[in-house]
Amino acid sequence: MSAVAQTPPAERDWNFDRLHRSYDAISDIALKELKLDIYPNQIEVITFEQMLDAYSSVGLPLMYKHWSFGKNFARDELLYRHGLRNLAYEIVINSNPCISYLMEENSMMMQTLVMSHACFGHNHFFKNNNLFRQWTDADGILDYLEFAKTYISRCEDRYGEDAVENVLDAAHALMSQGVNRYTRRKPLNLRDEERRTRERLEEQERTYNELWRSVPSSGPRSRQSYNESERRHLLGREHPVFPGEECAAAENLGTGNSAHRPACLAIFLSAEADQDDERGLRDLRALSRDEPAG
């Protein structure tokens, strides 16, 4: 924490030791109990004049020079001194580390509330919200602000202050006219829902493979617990498992009847799938009694 303390200590009910103890207690609750995922915190205690200055420059710690910032500062200061407006209790910046400004005039209770709200609530939201992660860069924002400030200063030296000011005036005029880069999903009507259902059914029919009917489903029941009707259902009457064999022969193999099963049987599956036969069933062959199964 850092501070520029101008308010006499006797007029405030907090000190930096109490702020540290309060921060540690909030941190234990946020990180250990609530399991929040946050950026490291950087807390700055500032005066109301510094808060007004942050107001005028859109709350960012680094900013280029422009006459509109001074105009905003003079307007906000006049309104604040005449009691016509209040200032925010805090300003928090989506950066890594996450920078939070606390007003020096806040009470101890308000400082505790601000730290829990900004340093952990906003911080967790900045780091984990999907849109913030897509459209902002917390790791590079401070470096970019420094680059932008230096770049505009170099442009003023190269092209002149008047030319740069004209460009900035046009940019500031369009600043509040944001571009909606995220469109919410439109509610589906009945026709679109029917079309989506029809497409899902067509996709299921297109990707359906009859061979998967012969694979026992995983579950508590063992392979031997299937009765004869279930085995016939798994093997299928219209689609025999072994091409070239009759359905009845395939059913006999499925029932486990040894009279219909060769004494020595070895099955070889093709190591490489071809286009016409994905499971390599055309390479299945039964060994004779005298042929080794190695």
N, C-alpha and C positions, 0 to 999 in steps of 0.2 A: 504494500500500500504506500501511496505517496500523497502528500497534501501540501497545499499552500494555505496555511492557517492564518486568517485575518480576524475571525471572530474570537473575542477574548475567551479563554478557557472557562472562566466563571459563568459565562452566559450559555454554555452548552452542557448537556448532561452525559456526554460520551467522551471517551478518550480512545487512543489507539489500542491500548491493552484490552479494553472492553470490546472493541470491534474485532480484535483477533480471537478472543474467546467466543464471541457470538458466531463468528465465521466458522470456527472449528466445530461448534455444536451443530450448526446447519449442515456442514459438510458430512458429518457422521450420519445424519438422518438421510440426506439426499443420496449419498453414495452407498452406504451399507444397507439401509432399510428400503429405500425406493429404487436402488440400483440404477441411478441416472448415469448416463454416459455424456460427459461434458468435455469441453476444451479447458486447458489451464486458465485460471482467472487472473486478470490484472485489474485491480481496483484503484481508482483515482478519486481522492476527496478534493472537490473544487469549490470555489466560491460561487455566488450567484452571478457575478460578472463573467466568470469563465463559463458558466452554464449558458448565459446569454450569447456569448461568443460561439459556443458550440451550436446553439440554435441557429445562428445566422449562417453558419457554414454546413448546414444539413447534418450536424452531429458528427461529422467525420474529423478525425484528429489531424489530418493533413489535407490542405486544400489550396488551390491556386488563387491568385488575387483577382478580385472582381468588385466593381463598385456596388453591386447589388447586396453583397454581404454586409458592407458598412451601413447601407440603408436599412436592412433588416435588423441590424443590431440597434440602431438608434430608435427604430419604432418599438421593438420589444422592450428596450430599457425604459422608454417613456411610459409605456403601458404598465410595466411591472412596478415602477416607483410610484405611480398614481393608484395602485391597487386595482387596476382594471383587468389584470390577467395574472395567472399563477404560472409558476415554472414546474417542469416535470421534476419528480423526486429523483429520477435517475435517467441516464442515457446509456444504452448498451449497444455495442458494435459487434457485428457478426465477423469476427476475426479470430485468428489462432496465434497467440492467446486471446481470449474473449475480454475486451476492454469494457469496464463498467465505470461510469462517473457517478459518484455520490455527492449530493449537495451538502456543503458544510453546515448549513443552517438546519438540517434535519435533526429530529430528536433521536435518541438511542433506539426507541421502539421503531421509528421509521427507518433508521439505518438497517436494523435487523430485518424488517420486512422487505426493504429494497434489495438487500443482499440475497435473501432467499428467492425473491421473485426474478431478479435480473441475472445474478451470477449463476443460478442453477436452473431456474425455469426457462428463461430465454436461451440460456447457453445450451441446455439439452435439446431444445427445439431447433436451434440453429444447426446443431451437429447431426440430427437424426431425421429432420423433416425431408421428405422426398423432393419437393420442389426447391427447397433451399439448397440441397445437395446438387441439383441439376443446374441451377441458374446462378449460383454464387460460388466464390472460391475463398473460403475463410483463410487458407494458408497464404494466398497471394494478394489479398486486398490491400494490406499496408504497403507492400512493395509497389503495387500498381499505383496507389495514390502518390507515393513519392516520385515515381516515374512521370505521372501526369503533371504534377506540379513543376518538375524540372523541365519537362518537354514544353509546356506553355511559356515558361521563362525564356527558353531558348528561341521559341517562335517570336516572342516580343523583341528579342535582340536582333533577329534576322529580318523580320517583316515589319516591325514597328508595332507600337502599342495600340494604335488606332485600328489597324487591320485585324489584330487578334481580338480586340474588344468587340468589333462588329460580328465576328464569328461567334464569340461567346454570348453576345446578346441574342443572336438567333437561336443558339442552342438552349439558352435559359428560357426563351419564349416557348419552346417545344418540350421543356423538361417535364411539365405536368401532364403532357399528352402521352401516356404510356401505351405500349403495344401489348395486347393480350396474347402471350405466347403459350397459354395453356387453356384449351377449350374443354369445358366439362362435357361429359357424355350426355347425349341427347336421350330423352326417354324413348324406349322402343314402342312402336305401335303394333297392333295385332298382325299386320301384314309382314312387318320385318321379323317378328317373333316366329311366325309360321315359316318364313324363308330360312331362318337360322336353324329351326328344328329339322326342316327337310334336308339342309346341307349336312347336319350332324348324322342323320340316318344314312344318307348317301355315302358319307365317309366311312361309316361303320361297315356298310355292305362292301365297299371297295376294298377295305383292308382285312375283311374276314378271311380266315384260313381254316379249312375243314380239318386239317391235320391236328390242330390244337384240341379237337374233341377227344383224341386218343391219349392225351396227357392227363393222368390223374390229378385232381386238385389237391393242393396241400392242405392238410387238416389233421385233426386227431385220429381219423380213421386210417387204418393201414391198407395196403394194397390188397391183402388177402381177405379183407372184410367185405369186398364188393360181391354181391350175389350175381347170379347168371344174367338176370335181366339188366342190371346196371352195367355189366361188362359188355353186353350186346349194345346197350345204348351208347357207351363210350366208343366202341369200335365202329358202330354204324353199319346199317344193312346196305345202304346205297353206295357207300364209299369205302371199299375194303382198304385195310391198312397196307397190305402188300400188293402192289400192282402185279397182274398176271394170275393171281389166285382168285378162286371163287369166294363169294361172301361166306358160304358155309364153312370153308376151310379156315378163313380168318376168325369166324366165331368159335370154331373148335379150339383154335390156338388160344383164344381169349379165355375159354372156360378152364384151362389148365389140365385138360384131358391128355394123359400121356400117350394114349393109343394114337392120337393124331399128331403127335409132336416127334420130330426126328430125334434119334438118340444123341447125336452130336450136332450142335447148331452154333455157328458163329456168324455174327452180323457185322459187316464192315460198312461204315459210313464214309462217304467221300469227304476228304479234308477241305476241298474247295467247292463252294456252291456255284452252280452254273445258272444261266438265265432261265432255262426251261424247267429245271428241277431244283428248287431252292433248298430242300432238305436232303438232296443227294440220294433219293430213294431208288433211283435207277441202278445204283451200285450195290444194292443189297443182294446177297446171294447166300445160299445155305451150303455148308460143307457136307461132304459125304462122310460115311463112317470111317473110311480109311485115310482121309485127308487130314493132315495135322492142322490144328487151330492156331498155330503160332502166328 
